[in-house]
Amino acid sequence: MKCLILTGSRNPDGQTARIAAAVGEGLASAAADAETVYLPESDLQCCRQCDAEGWGPCRSEGRCIIEDDFASLVAKLRDCDACVFATPVYFGSLSESMRAFLDRLRRITRHETGKAGVTGKPAVAVCVAGGGGGGAPQCAQHMEQTLGQAGLDVVDVLPARRQNLTMKLDVARTVGRWLAGGPSS
Ligand SMILES: Cc1cc2nc3c(=O)[nH]c(=O)nc-3n(C[C@H](O)[C@H](O)[C@H](O)COP(=O)(O)O)c2cc1C
């Protein structure tokens, strides 16, 4: 079983990374492989809303016109059995890199070609409010909505805040182990 962990923080020692690593530990404990990608290190531009109606080849062909790392990240997503989207909470919502990726993913999955290997794939969302600690539930709601719009099967959403991070690390390990077992929706 292969899992892709996409994180919307650039800090490999940060709070989002700690939770993502705990999910990875849970996956590994159940003999699943996990690859982690730090989205801010990728070249990920924001959607150009190509035509006058705000659409482009995303809707007509299931692909994005922008030549950056998006297509290779989608290929990784297609290639895995399950995925984890871990974002730091920024302004009560997704980080900019996570937003840039998911905004484009939900567009290409309007088309049959774009849906391939994405629709119905088990996905877990993790939202880490590492500042004052507010906004994780709201971010979790945004993540569930956005991942669902991309056609993913959102099997769990894990909000965390700086003040409960240690406790949530245990939950994250459990989630990883459970995800490796192939949760039914
Ligand atoms: C632009 C910006 C907005 C933020 N908004 C929030 C917020 O709404 N709530 C919160 O608790 N922390 C907020 N933070 C703090 C981040 O959640 C915190 O830096 C993050 O959890 C750190 O994650 P990391 O260590 O993985 O980078 C914000 C940080 C930035 C840079």
The ligand as an SDF file (V2000), in Angstrom:
LIG
                    3D

 31 33  0  0  0  0  0  0  0  0999 V2000
   -0.0860   33.8970    7.1460 C   0  0  0  0  0  0  0  0  0  0  0  0
   -0.2900   33.1170    8.4150 C   0  0  0  0  0  0  0  0  0  0  0  0
   -1.5610   33.0070    8.9560 C   0  0  0  0  0  0  0  0  0  0  0  0
   -1.7700   32.2660   10.1340 C   0  0  0  0  0  0  0  0  0  0  0  0
   -3.0310   32.1210   10.6360 N   0  0  0  0  0  0  0  0  0  0  0  0
   -3.2100   31.3710   11.7580 C   0  0  0  0  0  0  0  0  0  0  0  0
   -4.5080   31.1230   12.2810 C   0  0  0  0  0  0  0  0  0  0  0  0
   -5.5230   31.5170   11.7390 O   0  0  0  0  0  0  0  0  0  0  0  0
   -4.5990   30.3800   13.4280 N   0  0  0  0  0  0  0  0  0  0  0  0
   -3.5020   29.8790   14.0670 C   0  0  0  0  0  0  0  0  0  0  0  0
   -3.6230   29.2380   15.1110 O   0  0  0  0  0  0  0  0  0  0  0  0
   -2.2720   30.0680   13.5620 N   0  0  0  0  0  0  0  0  0  0  0  0
   -2.1060   30.7990   12.4380 C   0  0  0  0  0  0  0  0  0  0  0  0
   -0.8710   30.9350   11.9180 N   0  0  0  0  0  0  0  0  0  0  0  0
    0.2170   30.1980   12.5260 C   0  0  0  0  0  0  0  0  0  0  0  0
    0.3630   28.8910   11.7790 C   0  0  0  0  0  0  0  0  0  0  0  0
   -0.7540   28.0520   11.9290 O   0  0  0  0  0  0  0  0  0  0  0  0
    1.5740   28.2050   12.3130 C   0  0  0  0  0  0  0  0  0  0  0  0
    2.6440   29.0300   11.9750 O   0  0  0  0  0  0  0  0  0  0  0  0
    1.6840   26.8630   11.7080 C   0  0  0  0  0  0  0  0  0  0  0  0
    0.9430   25.8980   12.3680 O   0  0  0  0  0  0  0  0  0  0  0  0
    3.0650   26.4530   11.7650 C   0  0  0  0  0  0  0  0  0  0  0  0
    3.0810   25.2500   11.0750 O   0  0  0  0  0  0  0  0  0  0  0  0
    4.4560   24.7250   10.6470 P   0  0  0  0  0  0  0  0  0  0  0  0
    5.2870   24.7100   11.8910 O   0  0  0  0  0  0  0  0  0  0  0  0
    4.1660   23.4160   10.1280 O   0  0  0  0  0  0  0  0  0  0  0  0
    4.9580   25.6590    9.5920 O   0  0  0  0  0  0  0  0  0  0  0  0
   -0.6570   31.6640   10.7640 C   0  0  0  0  0  0  0  0  0  0  0  0
    0.6170   31.7680   10.1940 C   0  0  0  0  0  0  0  0  0  0  0  0
    0.7980   32.4780    9.0330 C   0  0  0  0  0  0  0  0  0  0  0  0
    2.1840   32.5360    8.4220 C   0  0  0  0  0  0  0  0  0  0  0  0
  1  2  1  0
  2  3  1  0
  2 30  2  0
  3  4  2  0
  4  5  1  0
  4 28  1  0
  5  6  2  0
  6  7  1  0
  6 13  1  0
  7  8  2  0
  7  9  1  0
  9 10  1  0
 10 11  2  0
 10 12  1  0
 12 13  2  0
 13 14  1  0
 14 15  1  0
 14 28  1  0
 15 16  1  0
 16 17  1  0
 16 18  1  0
 18 19  1  0
 18 20  1  0
 20 21  1  0
 20 22  1  0
 22 23  1  0
 23 24  1  0
 24 25  2  0
 24 26  1  0
 24 27  1  0
 28 29  2  0
 29 30  1  0
 30 31  1  0
M  END
$$$$
